[in-house]
Amino acid sequence: MSAHEDRYSDALEAAVRHARQWLASQEGRPVGPRRTASELAADFGGPLPPDGMPAAEVVDYLATKAEPGLMAMPSGRFFGWVIGGTLPAALAADWLVSAWDQNSGLRFATPATAAIEEAAGKWLLELLGLPAQSGVGFATGATMANFTGLAAARWRLLADAGWDLDGDGLTGAPRIHCFVGQERHDTIDLGLRYLGLGRPTVVPADRQGRIDAAELDCALDRVVLSGASGSGPAPLLVCLQAGNLHSGAFDPFRESIAVAKAHGAWVHVDGAFGLWAAAVPELAALTAGLEGADSWGTDAHKTLNVPYDCGIAVVRDSRALRSAMGVHTSYLIQDAEGPADPFETVPELSRRARGVPVWAALKELGRDGVAAQVRGLVRRASQLAEQLSALDGVEVLNDVGYTQVSLAFGDDATTRAVTARVMADGRVWMSGSRWQDRDILRLSVSNWSTDDADVATAVAAVRDAVAAVRGHTG
């Protein structure tokens, strides 16, 4: 064994041992953490010691001290927010990505990871039925994937309006009028704010959170008829949603995109967890017409189940994507023969090869396996909704057609109390939220490993929490 290899050996063996123990603990451990960040501060903080510690001991210390503060997000009993588990091949591939230590911005410098990510991008376009010529970028998460799509939209819309964004910035530029559904995810507003586009026009949505296409038409008409941009057509940007955070509902893409395109708008789709429905033939009604948009954002660490972090930005107009994200300078040696360099498709120049675990997940599952995985998540959500709605005092508020289930237990105070009991119980984790002017308990089925036993445990945990709250208040 070389001296270089020997420096890594003990530490890596310790990491494997602790990783195996962590994964093996998921079946029976309480889902929630047992210690708070404030309680853990003493273990990890304090003055920086003058002397170091052997690498393997660092790993042992880190894993042992962190364990009480870890949330069992890989567990099939974790239903909080929209956070998936991790597929075996994707996890192992992510370990390799760290070991390879490739700064994956340039095709010339890191051809292996570039080729892997390009293959993954093509597979994704094929799998999701998106335009084959689209540019694909692997960003940190859905927030930056949406940001990337919106940045490409900003560049294209202003270029078409005759404005040099790169040279002149936004001062004095034609205003881009942005339109969003009433129940869009807040990260869309965040991306617009990052890009200096301001507050969007909010279009009414139905009770499940789907944008009203007729209202969108009227809102676009008002801007166009007002002559808001002065000499030319107003630049318009419409943001749609695949998978409402609370209901799982999908905007009516065919009608909404037709309306947007009739007004010359760019259409972006936030599909953080819902875009993957396009891989399932029997869910085609949810995503019908989605391919007619101009850009799409999603998270691979949600429905696909790869490790954090991995958002995916897809932009039909590859030139707009490269113009919005890219930079050209003498020290970045570019591969003249290939497509866009990775750094031209996302906000970062330096980044890990986060598309490699995506490739591994797709290689492990195949087209049919991805469809089966998404189909399984939908089936588990349906099971949960059916069994929970049969409990006395439990109300399922949404039409469960995808992976989200939103519950209420009478008045808001009771719902908050039940939510607190469920989280304190520890058998499962579900997150509280507020939707349609009501406090709710929300379940997101996002983990490939969730099975019938996990569903039964979840139902029992809610049943017991309701009984405890009723007994306490009765």
matplotlib code that plots the C-alpha trace (Angstrom):
import matplotlib.pyplot as plt

x = [0.0, 1.4, 1.8, -0.8, -3.3, -2.5, -3.5, -7.0, -7.5, -8.4, -10.7, -12.6, -13.0, -14.4, -16.8, -18.1, -18.6, -20.6, -22.6, -23.6, -24.7, -26.7, -28.5, -29.2, -30.7, -33.4, -35.9, -36.4, -35.1, -37.3, -37.5, -36.9, -33.6, -33.0, -30.9, -31.2, -28.5, -28.0, -27.5, -24.9, -23.0, -20.6, -19.6, -18.7, -17.7, -15.4, -11.9, -10.1, -7.6, -3.9, -3.3, -5.0, -6.6, -6.0, -8.4, -10.1, -10.7, -12.2, -14.6, -15.5, -16.0, -18.1, -20.4, -20.8, -21.5, -23.7, -26.0, -28.4, -29.0, -29.7, -33.2, -33.9, -34.7, -33.7, -36.4, -39.6, -41.5, -40.3, -43.1, -41.9, -41.7, -40.8, -37.5, -36.7, -34.5, -31.4, -31.1, -28.2, -26.4, -26.9, -25.4, -22.4, -21.9, -21.9, -19.2, -17.1, -17.8, -16.2, -13.3, -12.7, -12.7, -13.3, -14.1, -16.7, -17.0, -15.0, -15.4, -11.7, -10.5, -12.9, -14.1, -15.3, -17.8, -18.8, -19.6, -21.6, -23.6, -24.3, -25.6, -27.7, -29.1, -30.1, -31.7, -33.7, -35.0, -36.0, -37.6, -39.6, -40.6, -38.8, -37.3, -34.2, -32.3, -32.7, -29.8, -29.5, -27.7, -27.2, -27.8, -27.8, -31.6, -35.0, -34.5, -31.4, -32.8, -35.8, -33.4, -31.4, -34.6, -35.8, -32.3, -32.4, -35.9, -34.8, -31.9, -34.0, -36.9, -34.7, -32.6, -35.8, -36.8, -33.6, -32.0, -28.3, -28.6, -24.9, -23.8, -26.4, -27.8, -31.4, -31.5, -33.7, -34.5, -38.1, -40.0, -40.5, -44.0, -44.1, -47.3, -47.6, -50.4, -51.8, -50.3, -46.9, -44.0, -42.3, -39.0, -40.4, -40.8, -37.3, -35.8, -37.5, -36.2, -32.6, -33.0, -34.3, -37.6, -39.7, -43.1, -45.1, -48.8, -50.7, -53.3, -56.2, -56.1, -58.8, -59.3, -56.5, -54.0, -54.2, -53.8, -57.0, -56.1, -58.9, -57.8, -54.2, -55.5, -57.2, -54.2, -51.9, -54.5, -54.4, -50.7, -50.7, -53.6, -52.0, -49.0, -46.9, -43.5, -44.0, -42.7, -42.8, -44.6, -44.3, -41.8, -43.9, -42.9, -45.4, -44.5, -46.5, -46.4, -46.1, -47.0, -48.6, -46.8, -50.0, -52.3, -49.9, -52.1, -50.7, -51.5, -53.5, -50.5, -52.1, -54.6, -52.2, -49.3, -51.5, -52.7, -49.2, -47.8, -50.7, -49.3, -45.7, -44.7, -41.9, -43.2, -41.3, -42.5, -41.5, -41.6, -39.5, -41.1, -43.9, -42.0, -41.2, -44.9, -44.1, -42.2, -45.4, -47.8, -50.9, -50.2, -50.1, -53.2, -51.3, -48.5, -50.3, -48.9, -46.0, -43.5, -44.7, -43.0, -39.6, -37.9, -38.3, -36.8, -36.8, -35.0, -33.4, -33.1, -36.8, -38.8, -35.8, -34.0, -30.4, -28.3, -28.3, -27.8, -29.0, -31.4, -31.9, -32.5, -33.8, -34.0, -35.3, -33.3, -29.7, -28.2, -30.3, -29.1, -25.4, -25.7, -27.4, -25.0, -21.7, -18.5, -15.5, -12.0, -8.5, -7.8, -11.0, -9.8, -12.9, -13.5, -14.3, -15.7, -18.5, -21.7, -21.9, -19.4, -21.1, -20.3, -22.4, -25.6, -25.7, -24.7, -21.4, -18.0, -16.7, -18.9, -19.0, -20.2, -23.7, -25.1, -23.1, -25.5, -28.4, -26.8, -26.3, -30.0, -31.2, -28.9, -30.0, -33.7, -34.1, -37.1, -39.5, -38.0, -38.3, -42.0, -42.4, -40.8, -43.0, -46.0, -45.2, -45.0, -48.4, -49.9, -48.6, -50.1, -53.4, -53.2, -52.5, -55.3, -57.8, -56.8, -56.5, -59.8, -61.5, -60.4, -62.9, -62.1, -59.6, -60.3, -58.3, -58.4, -56.9, -57.7, -55.0, -53.8, -50.1, -47.8, -49.2, -51.8, -53.0, -55.0, -57.0, -58.5, -61.3, -60.2, -56.7, -55.8, -56.7, -54.7, -51.7, -51.9, -52.2, -49.2, -47.1, -48.1, -47.2, -43.7, -43.1, -44.2, -41.2, -42.6, -43.0, -42.3, -44.9, -44.7, -47.2, -48.2, -51.0, -53.2, -56.5, -56.6, -56.3, -53.6, -52.8, -50.7, -49.0, -47.6, -45.2, -44.5, -41.1, -39.0, -38.6, -38.4, -41.8, -43.8, -47.1, -45.6, -44.5, -48.0, -49.6, -47.2, -48.1, -51.8, -51.3, -49.3, -51.9, -54.7, -52.9, -52.2, -55.8, -56.9, -54.4, -55.5, -59.1, -58.5, -56.6, -59.2, -62.3]
y = [0.0, 3.4, 6.1, 8.2, 5.3, 4.6, 8.1, 7.5, 3.8, 4.0, 7.0, 5.5, 2.2, 4.1, 6.0, 2.8, 1.2, 4.2, 4.5, 0.9, 1.3, 4.4, 2.7, -0.4, 1.7, 3.1, 0.2, 0.6, 4.0, 7.0, 9.2, 12.5, 13.7, 13.3, 16.4, 19.9, 22.0, 24.1, 20.9, 19.6, 22.9, 22.0, 18.7, 20.4, 23.9, 25.6, 26.9, 25.3, 22.9, 23.5, 19.8, 17.7, 14.3, 11.2, 11.1, 7.8, 9.2, 12.3, 10.2, 8.2, 11.3, 13.0, 10.0, 9.2, 12.8, 13.6, 10.5, 11.9, 15.0, 13.2, 13.0, 9.6, 11.0, 7.8, 6.0, 4.8, 6.3, 9.9, 11.8, 15.4, 18.2, 16.6, 14.8, 11.5, 8.6, 7.4, 4.6, 2.2, 2.9, 6.6, 6.6, 4.6, 6.7, 9.8, 8.3, 7.8, 11.5, 12.6, 10.2, 11.2, 14.9, 16.2, 20.0, 19.3, 22.6, 21.8, 19.0, 19.3, 18.9, 16.3, 14.3, 11.3, 13.2, 15.4, 12.4, 10.8, 13.9, 14.4, 10.9, 11.4, 14.6, 12.8, 10.0, 12.5, 14.3, 11.0, 9.8, 12.9, 13.5, 16.9, 18.4, 16.5, 19.7, 21.2, 22.1, 20.3, 21.6, 20.0, 22.6, 22.5, 22.0, 23.0, 26.6, 27.0, 24.9, 27.3, 30.2, 28.9, 28.5, 31.9, 33.4, 31.9, 33.3, 36.8, 36.7, 35.6, 37.9, 41.0, 40.0, 39.6, 43.1, 44.5, 44.9, 44.0, 42.6, 41.6, 45.1, 47.4, 45.4, 45.9, 49.7, 51.1, 47.6, 46.8, 45.4, 41.6, 41.0, 37.7, 35.7, 32.9, 30.8, 31.7, 28.5, 28.5, 27.5, 30.5, 29.6, 30.9, 34.3, 33.9, 33.2, 36.3, 38.4, 37.1, 38.1, 41.6, 40.9, 42.0, 40.7, 38.7, 39.1, 36.5, 34.5, 32.8, 29.1, 26.5, 24.7, 22.2, 25.0, 24.7, 27.9, 29.1, 29.3, 31.6, 34.0, 33.8, 34.7, 37.8, 38.8, 38.6, 40.5, 43.4, 43.8, 43.5, 45.9, 48.4, 48.7, 48.4, 48.2, 51.3, 50.8, 47.0, 44.0, 43.5, 40.7, 38.1, 35.2, 32.6, 30.2, 27.0, 24.1, 20.3, 19.1, 21.5, 21.4, 20.6, 18.9, 17.4, 19.0, 19.9, 23.0, 22.5, 22.7, 22.3, 25.1, 27.4, 27.0, 27.6, 30.9, 31.9, 31.2, 33.1, 36.1, 35.4, 34.5, 32.3, 29.4, 27.9, 24.9, 24.3, 20.5, 20.0, 16.6, 16.4, 16.5, 12.8, 12.0, 12.4, 9.0, 7.1, 6.4, 6.1, 9.6, 11.2, 13.2, 15.1, 16.3, 16.5, 19.5, 20.1, 19.5, 22.7, 24.9, 26.6, 25.6, 23.2, 22.8, 19.7, 17.9, 14.5, 14.1, 14.2, 11.7, 10.1, 9.5, 10.5, 12.0, 15.7, 17.9, 17.7, 20.0, 19.7, 22.7, 22.0, 24.8, 24.3, 27.3, 26.1, 29.4, 31.3, 29.0, 29.3, 33.1, 33.5, 31.2, 31.0, 33.0, 33.0, 33.7, 32.6, 30.2, 28.1, 25.7, 24.7, 21.6, 22.9, 19.6, 19.1, 20.6, 23.2, 22.9, 22.1, 25.5, 27.1, 25.4, 26.3, 29.2, 27.7, 27.5, 25.0, 22.1, 18.4, 16.0, 15.9, 14.4, 11.2, 9.8, 10.7, 8.6, 5.8, 6.0, 5.9, 3.0, 1.1, 1.6, 1.9, 3.5, 0.9, 1.1, 4.9, 4.5, 1.8, 3.9, 6.9, 4.7, 3.1, 6.5, 7.5, 4.1, 4.6, 8.1, 6.7, 4.0, 6.6, 8.8, 5.9, 4.5, 7.8, 9.1, 6.1, 7.2, 9.2, 12.9, 12.8, 14.8, 14.5, 17.9, 17.3, 15.1, 12.6, 11.9, 12.1, 11.9, 14.5, 14.1, 17.0, 16.3, 18.3, 17.2, 19.7, 23.2, 24.6, 24.1, 20.4, 20.0, 21.6, 19.4, 16.3, 17.4, 17.9, 14.5, 12.7, 14.3, 13.7, 10.1, 9.4, 6.4, 8.7, 12.2, 14.4, 18.2, 20.8, 23.5, 25.9, 25.6, 27.1, 29.1, 26.0, 24.5, 21.0, 18.0, 17.2, 13.9, 13.7, 10.2, 10.5, 7.5, 4.4, 2.2, 3.1, -0.1, -1.5, -1.7, 1.9, 2.9, 0.9, 2.5, 6.0, 5.3, 4.0, 7.0, 9.4, 7.4, 7.3, 11.0, 11.9, 9.6, 11.2, 14.8, 14.0, 12.3, 15.3, 17.8, 15.6]
z = [0.0, -1.0, 1.6, -0.2, -0.1, 3.5, 4.5, 3.3, 4.2, 7.9, 7.4, 4.5, 6.4, 9.3, 7.1, 5.5, 8.9, 10.2, 6.9, 7.1, 10.8, 9.9, 7.0, 9.0, 11.8, 9.6, 10.0, 13.8, 14.9, 15.7, 12.7, 14.4, 15.9, 19.6, 20.2, 19.0, 17.1, 20.3, 22.3, 19.8, 19.6, 22.5, 20.7, 17.5, 18.6, 21.0, 20.3, 17.4, 19.1, 18.4, 17.6, 15.1, 15.3, 13.2, 10.2, 11.3, 14.8, 13.2, 11.3, 14.4, 16.5, 13.8, 13.2, 16.9, 18.0, 15.0, 15.3, 17.9, 15.8, 12.5, 11.0, 9.5, 6.1, 4.4, 6.3, 4.5, 7.5, 6.6, 5.0, 5.8, 3.2, -0.2, 0.5, -1.1, 0.0, -1.9, -4.3, -3.7, -7.0, -6.6, -3.1, -4.2, -7.2, -5.0, -2.9, -6.1, -7.1, -3.8, -4.2, -7.8, -6.7, -10.2, -10.6, -13.2, -15.0, -18.2, -20.7, -21.6, -18.0, -16.7, -19.8, -17.9, -15.6, -18.5, -20.7, -17.9, -17.2, -20.9, -21.2, -18.1, -19.6, -22.9, -20.9, -18.9, -22.0, -23.5, -20.2, -19.6, -23.2, -23.4, -26.6, -27.6, -28.4, -25.0, -22.8, -19.5, -16.4, -13.0, -10.3, -6.5, -6.2, -7.5, -6.4, -8.6, -11.4, -11.6, -11.3, -14.3, -16.4, -15.5, -16.2, -19.7, -20.1, -19.0, -21.5, -24.4, -23.8, -23.5, -26.5, -28.6, -27.4, -28.7, -25.3, -24.6, -21.1, -20.9, -21.8, -20.4, -17.4, -16.3, -15.8, -18.5, -19.9, -21.0, -18.0, -18.1, -16.9, -14.9, -14.2, -11.6, -10.2, -6.8, -5.3, -7.0, -4.8, -3.1, -4.7, -8.0, -6.4, -4.9, -8.4, -9.8, -7.0, -7.5, -11.2, -10.4, -12.1, -9.1, -7.8, -10.3, -11.3, -9.4, -11.3, -9.4, -8.9, -8.2, -4.9, -5.7, -6.6, -10.4, -12.3, -14.1, -17.8, -18.6, -15.9, -17.2, -20.6, -19.2, -17.2, -20.3, -22.3, -19.8, -20.1, -23.9, -24.3, -21.9, -24.2, -21.1, -22.9, -24.9, -28.5, -28.8, -27.4, -23.7, -22.7, -20.9, -18.7, -17.4, -14.6, -14.3, -11.8, -12.0, -8.5, -6.0, -2.6, -0.7, -3.1, -5.7, -8.4, -11.8, -13.7, -17.0, -19.2, -22.6, -22.1, -20.1, -22.5, -25.5, -23.9, -23.0, -26.5, -28.1, -26.3, -27.1, -23.6, -22.4, -20.2, -17.4, -15.4, -11.8, -11.6, -8.5, -7.7, -10.2, -13.5, -13.0, -13.5, -17.2, -17.0, -16.1, -19.0, -16.8, -15.4, -18.8, -18.1, -15.4, -17.7, -21.1, -23.0, -20.6, -23.3, -25.0, -22.4, -22.9, -19.6, -16.8, -13.3, -11.1, -8.2, -8.7, -4.9, -4.6, -6.7, -8.4, -5.1, -5.6, -2.8, -2.0, -3.9, -7.4, -9.2, -12.9, -15.3, -18.8, -21.4, -24.9, -26.2, -25.6, -26.8, -24.2, -21.5, -22.4, -22.8, -19.4, -17.5, -19.4, -19.2, -21.6, -20.5, -21.5, -18.6, -19.2, -21.9, -23.8, -25.9, -29.3, -30.5, -27.9, -26.7, -23.9, -21.1, -17.8, -16.3, -19.1, -17.9, -14.2, -12.0, -10.7, -12.4, -9.8, -8.8, -8.0, -10.7, -9.3, -12.5, -12.0, -9.3, -11.6, -14.3, -11.8, -10.7, -14.2, -15.1, -12.0, -12.7, -16.5, -18.1, -16.7, -13.2, -13.0, -14.0, -11.4, -8.7, -9.3, -9.7, -6.3, -4.6, -6.0, -4.9, -1.3, -1.2, -2.3, 0.4, 3.1, 2.0, 1.9, 5.3, 7.0, 5.7, 7.3, 10.7, 12.8, 12.8, 10.0, 6.9, 3.7, 2.1, -1.3, -4.3, -4.0, -7.6, -7.0, -4.0, -1.5, 1.2, 3.3, 6.5, 9.0, 12.3, 12.8, 14.0, 13.7, 17.3, 17.1, 13.9, 15.5, 18.6, 16.5, 14.4, 17.5, 18.9, 15.6, 15.6, 19.3, 18.9, 16.5, 14.6, 11.5, 10.5, 8.9, 8.5, 9.5, 7.1, 6.3, 3.2, 2.0, 5.3, 7.5, 9.5, 8.1, 8.6, 5.2, 4.0, 1.1, -0.2, -1.8, -0.7, -2.9, 0.2, 1.7, 1.9, 3.3, 6.8, 6.7, 5.6, 8.5, 10.9, 9.6, 9.9, 13.5, 14.5, 13.3, 14.9, 18.2, 18.1, 17.4, 20.3, 22.6, 21.7, 22.0, 25.4, 26.6, 25.6, 26.2]

ax = plt.figure().add_subplot(projection="3d")
ax.plot(x, y, z, "-o")
ax.set_aspect("equal")
plt.show()
